[in-house]
Amino acid sequence: MLPLPARAQDVDVPYVAPRPANTLVMLPDGSTVHVELATTPAEMEYGLMGRTSLPEGRGMLFVHQDVGTHPYWMYHCKIGLDIVWMDADHRIVEMSPDTPPCKGKSSTCPNYGGHESSKYVIELPVGSIKKHKLAVGETVAFGL
C-alpha cells in the first residue's frame, strides 16, 4: 500500500473493490501466484486494506508508472504481509518479510522499503519470502 502524507487526523482512503486475481506471477522457485493488479493511484492507495486474510498462492502486484523509490505502509491493514520490490526487469531489489499491520492512526504508521529504485511491488502472504527462498537479484516472471 502506498504511503500518504501523515496528517493530524486519520486519512480517509476511498474504498476500491477487490479486483479479480487473474494475473499469473511465477516466483524464482517455479511456484505460481495469482495476483490482483493495482495500476491506478486509487487501487495502489487502497491496496489490501481491510482484508482479513490472503490465501496461499494469492497476492497483489502494484505497477508503478515510473521507476523510483516507492515506500509502502500498512495503514488500515488487518493482516501482515511479505512485500517484495522489483526493478523494471522484474529483478528483486528489496524485501520486507513479515511486515506487520498498522493498528494506529495514519500518523503512527511506519513506511517500509522504498530504499532501492523499483517499478513493481508484490504483496504476498506472510512467510512467502522464506517459503519460496526469495532473494535480492532473483527474477520474478510475469507478463503485462
N, C-alpha and C positions, 0 to 999 in steps of 0.2 A: 504494500500500500504506500502511496506517495505521501511524504510529509506535507503538512500545511503549516503556515506560519503560526507560531504559538500566540495565543490571544488570552486576554484576561478571563474570558468566558469560554466555555466549550464551543467547539466548532460544530456547526450543523452541516453534515455531509449528506447531500441528496441521495436517496435510495436509487440503486441501479439493480434491476432484476438479474439473477444469475443467467449466464449465457450457456448454451449447450457446450459440453466438453467434447467437441468433435474434431479437435486438432491433436494429432498424434506426435509425441516427442519421444525420441529414443535416447536413453541415457548411455554413457560410455560402456556400461557393462552389458548392454543389449536389452535391458528392461525397457518397456514402453509405459508411457504415462499419457492419459487422456487429459488435455488441458482446455480450460476456458481461455479465450483470448481477451485481453484488456488492451484496447488500442486507442480509445478516445480518452480525453482528460477525465471525464466523469467516470468511466469504467475503471481507470487507473486509480483515481482518488478513492473510490468505494472499495475496490479490490475484494477481499474476502471478509469484509466487515459483517458481523452478525452471524456468521456460520458457526454452528455448534460442533461440526465435525468436517473432516476432509478425508474421505476413504483412501486407502492404499491404492496407488495407480491413478490418482487424480491430482490435479493441480491447477494453477493459473499462470499463464505466460503473459507478461507485460511487454509490449512492444513500444519502445520509445521512438519518437520521430527522429531524434538526434542522438548521436553518441555523446556521452557526457557522464558526469558523476551524478548518480541517482540514489540518494539515501532513501530508505523506507522506514516507516514506523508502524506500530501495531495498535493504533488508536481504534477503539470500538471492536477490536478482535476478541473473540471468545476462546480461541484456540491458539496454541503455539504453532509455529511454522519453521521449516527449514527454508532459507532464502538463498538463491544462487544467482549471481550476476554474470553475464556473458557479454563478450565483445561482439562486434558486427559479424565476425566469422564463427560465432557460436562457441568460442573457447571460454571456459570458465576463468574468470578473473578475480572473483571474490566470493566468499560464502559466509553465511551466518546460520550455524546449526542451532537447533533448539531455541529459536527466538521466541521469547515469552510475550503473551498478550499484554497490552497496557490497560490496566483497570482504573486508572486515574483520569484526571482531566487532560485535555489535549496538551496543555502547557507542561504536563509532567511526563509525557511520553518521549522516551529517547529515540534517536534515529539510529538505524543500523546500516552498515555498509556505505556505499557511495564514495569509497576512497579510491577506486580504480575506474577508469573510463569503461562504460558499458552501453549497450543498446538494448539488451534483453535481460529480463529478470524473471525467474521462475520461482513460484512459491509451492512447496511440497509439504506433505505431512511430516511432522516431527519424526526424526530418526532416518529419513530418506538419505541424507548425506552419508551417514555412517553405513546404512544398509547397502547402499549401492557403491560405496567406496569412492565417492566423487572427490576429485582433487583439482586444484588450480592447474590450468594448462590443458585439461582434457576437453574434448569437443562433444557438445550435445547436438544431436541431429533433429532437425525439423524443417519443413518447407512452408514458406509463407508467400 
